[in-house]
Amino acid sequence: VINLKKDSRNLGGGSWIFFAVIIFSFACTIFSQTISSKIDSLEVELTKTSNKTEQCKLNYIIAQNYAYTDPHSGIEHAQRGLELARELKLTDRICSFYNIIGLSNFYLSKYTEAIKYFKLSLVEAKKLKDEESVVNATINLGMVYYYSQFYDIALGILIEGVELAEKHQYTNQFSIGLSLMASVYLE
């Protein structure tokens, strides 16, 4: 015989969902505070240093952290870092700054700007023969075309990115690219 009475030891109904939401919210708050505190300390460090290479590096780290949480500030720091990277001829940083500006614009839904900067990042990555950056820029470009609803263009670019990721065994980019391709096929 199965006892259909609710067992008081179990979380019944939607209680477990409520509990999970509370835990998730708490974790997000802690994560956000950690990022914010990290950025604040980097901002202080940035104001204290006169070394341009160090300023470039700090702007990169700050821009990278802001790209998702505060895209406007991400763009601002990436632009500053980009100017320094050009002045110092740090070509690998130029490529990375273009990518961050592209991501920040993507998160602001400024897809035309995102495409522009991902293309610039791709050009720089190819000049450097930096295959991982080529893969990142290619998949990011495909992602923006997908969100812009240019599915045929997105699919072609994503196929290229996934093939490169597979060739070089970049598993993270490979799985992201495949996921985006599946999304394109579902449209």
N, C-alpha and C positions, 0 to 999 in steps of 0.2 A: 504494500500500500504506500502510495506517495503522499506525503504530507504537504498539502497546498498552502498551509499557513505561512505567513511571512516569517522568516527567521530573523529575529532581532539582532543577531550577530552580523548579518550582512547589511551592506548599504543598499537600501531598497530604492526603487523608483529612480528619480532623477538625482538623488542625494550624491551618488558617486560622481555625476557630471558636475554638480556644483563644487564638490571637493576638488576635482581635477582643475576646474577653471580657477579656483582660488590659488592652487599651487602654481599653475601656469602664470597667472598674473603676478604673483610674488616673484617668481623666477625672472620674468621680463623686467620687473621694476629693478631688481638687483643688477641684472645685466645692463640695463640702461644707465643706472647710476655708476657702474663700473666704467663704461665707455665714456660717460660725461666727465668723470674724475680723471680718466686717462687723458682725454683731450685737453682739459683744463691745465694739467701739469705740462703737457707738451706746448701749449700756448705760452705759458710762462717761460719755459725753456727757450722758445722761439724769440721772445722779446729780449732775452739776455745774451743771445749769441750774435757775434758780428761775423762769424765764419760763414761765407756764402754757401759752401758745400753742406754744412750742417743745417743752414736755413732751408736749403733745397730738400734735404732728407726729412726734416721736421714737417715742412709743408706737405710732403708726400704722405707721411704717416697720418697727419691730421686730415688731409683731404680724403684719404682712403677710409678713415673712420666716419667722416661726415657724409660720404657719398650716399649712404643708406638712411641715416638718421636726420640729416639736415643738408639736403643736396645743394641749396644755395651757398652755404658755407663751404661745402665740398668743392664747388666750382671756384669760389673765391680763392681758396688755398691752393687748388690745383693750378689756377692761372698764375699766381705768384711764383709757385714752384717751377712752372713751365718757363717763365721768363728767366729765372735763375739757371735752369737746366740749359736753356739756349745759350745764355751768356757764358756758362762754364763748359759748354759743349759736351754735356752728359747725355748722349743720345739714347741710352737705355732708359733714363728717367723721362725723356721727352715722350717716348712711346708710352710709358706708364701713366704719365699725366694726361695724355690724350684719352687713354682708356678710362681714367677716373672721371674726366669731364664728360665723356660719353655716358658712363653709368649714372652720374648725377643728373644729366639731362633726361636720361631714360626714366629715372624715378620722379622727375618733374613732368613726365609725359610730353616732353619736348623732343619728339621723335626725329624730326628733321635735323636738329642740332646733334642729337645722339648719333645718328647715322654719319654725319659729317666727321665727328671726332673718332668714331670707331674706324672709319675709313683712314683717317690720318694715322691712327695707332697701327693699323694693318700695314700701311706703307712703311712706317718706321720699323716695325717688327721684321718685315721682309728685308729691309736694308741691313738690319743687324743680324739676319739669319737666326733670329730667336724664335724657334719653332713653337715653344709654349705660348709666347705672346701672339704669334700668328694664329694659333688655335683659339686663344681667348678672344681676340678681336673678331675673328670669323664667326664664332658662335654668338658673341654679343651682337654682332651685326645682324645675323639671322634672327635673333630674338627680337630686335627692334622692328625688323620687317614683319615678323609675325604679329607683334602687337599693333603695327600700323595697318594690318590686314592686307598686306601684299604677300599672300600665301605662296604663290609660285616662286617669287624671288626668295622668300624666306627658306623654302624647301631646298632650292638649289644651293644656297649659301650654307645651310645647315648640313646638307649631305657632304659638302666639301670639308666643313669643320669636323664632322664626326669621323670622316675617313682619315684626316690628319691626326686627330686625337687617338684613333685606334692604332695608326702606324707608329706613333711615338709613345703609345701606352699611357696616355694621360687619362686615367680612368674617370676622374671627376668631370672633366670637360666632355668626355665621351658620353657619360650618363646624362649630363645636362642637355647635350645636343640631341641625344635620342629622345629624351622627354619632350623637348621642343618640337622635334619632328613628329612625334605622335600627336601632339596638340595640333599641328598643321593638318595632319591627316584627318583629325576629328572635325575640322571646320568644313 
